[in-house]
């Protein structure tokens, strides 16, 4: 939500509070306290969304790919690879979506 297609950096003003996301989901989700990952409470809800996502969100995969490619193109990553493990760990800490986006953007393409 904070990644705008064509942008060169994250729009931190567009970041949503986790509590707001949980609130609008009306009891369907919970937060993993250790990771801050939002998960569906009911497996039946997951099954439903897995079965129907394409009709509700027909362009979801393309939109996700565009977000990840935009994110990976941010100026923060222009320097290329990190020469040390410490620098790489710092990049991951400062950019929590980086690892997932780098590894998985192609799965959505």
C-alpha positions in Angstrom: 0.0 0.0 0.0 2.9 2.3 0.6 4.6 1.4 -2.7 3.4 3.6 -5.5 4.1 2.4 -9.1 6.9 4.5 -10.6 8.0 5.9 -7.3 11.7 5.9 -6.2 11.1 5.5 -2.5 8.6 4.2 0.0 5.8 6.6 0.8 5.8 6.2 4.6 2.6 8.3 4.9 0.7 5.6 3.1 1.7 2.9 5.6 -1.3 1.6 7.5 -1.2 0.8 11.2 -1.6 -2.9 11.8 -4.4 -2.3 14.3 -6.4 -0.5 11.6 -6.0 -3.4 9.2 -7.1 -5.8 11.9 -10.1 -3.6 12.8 -11.5 -3.4 9.2 -11.2 -7.2 8.8 -13.9 -7.7 11.4 -12.4 -10.6 13.3 -11.2 -12.5 10.3 -7.5 -11.9 11.0 -5.1 -12.1 13.8 -1.5 -10.8 14.3 1.5 -13.0 14.9 3.0 -11.0 17.8 6.6 -12.0 17.0 6.6 -11.3 13.3 3.7 -8.8 12.9 2.4 -11.0 10.2 -1.4 -10.8 9.7 -3.0 -14.2 9.3 -6.6 -15.4 8.7 -8.2 -16.8 11.8 -10.3 -19.4 10.1 -8.9 -22.0 7.6 -12.3 -21.9 5.9 -11.8 -18.2 5.1 -8.4 -19.1 3.6 -10.0 -21.8 1.5 -12.7 -19.4 0.3 -10.1 -16.8 -0.8 -7.9 -19.4 -2.5 -11.0 -20.6 -4.4 -12.4 -17.1 -5.4 -9.5 -14.7 -5.4 -9.3 -14.6 -9.2 -12.9 -13.4 -9.6 -12.5 -10.8 -6.8 -9.1 -9.6 -7.9 -8.5 -10.6 -11.5 -5.3 -8.4 -11.9 -3.8 -9.2 -8.4 -0.8 -11.1 -9.7 0.1 -8.3 -12.2 -0.4 -5.6 -9.5 1.8 -7.6 -7.0 4.5 -8.0 -9.6 4.5 -4.3 -10.4 4.7 -3.4 -6.7 7.6 -5.7 -6.1 9.5 -4.6 -9.2 8.9 -0.9 -8.2 10.1 -1.7 -4.7 13.3 -3.4 -5.8 14.0 -0.4 -8.1 14.0 2.1 -5.2 17.0 4.4 -4.9 17.8 2.7 -1.6 18.9 -0.4 -3.6 20.7 1.4 -6.5 24.1 0.6 -5.0 23.6 -3.1 -5.9 24.7 -6.0 -3.7 25.9 -5.6 -0.2 29.6 -6.4 0.1 29.4 -7.6 3.7 27.0 -9.7 5.7 26.6 -6.9 8.1 25.5 -4.5 5.4 23.1 -7.1 4.0 21.6 -7.7 7.4 21.2 -4.0 7.9 19.4 -3.7 4.5 17.0 -6.5 5.5 16.4 -4.9 8.9 15.6 -1.5 7.3 13.6 -2.9 4.4 11.4 -5.8 5.7 9.8 -6.4 2.3 13.2 -6.7 0.5 13.9 -10.3 1.0 10.4 -11.5 0.1 10.2 -9.2 -2.9 13.6 -10.2 -4.3 12.9 -13.9 -3.9 9.3 -14.1 -5.0 8.5 -11.3 -7.5 8.8 -13.7 -10.4 6.2 -16.1 -8.8 3.6 -13.5 -9.4 4.7 -12.5 -12.9 
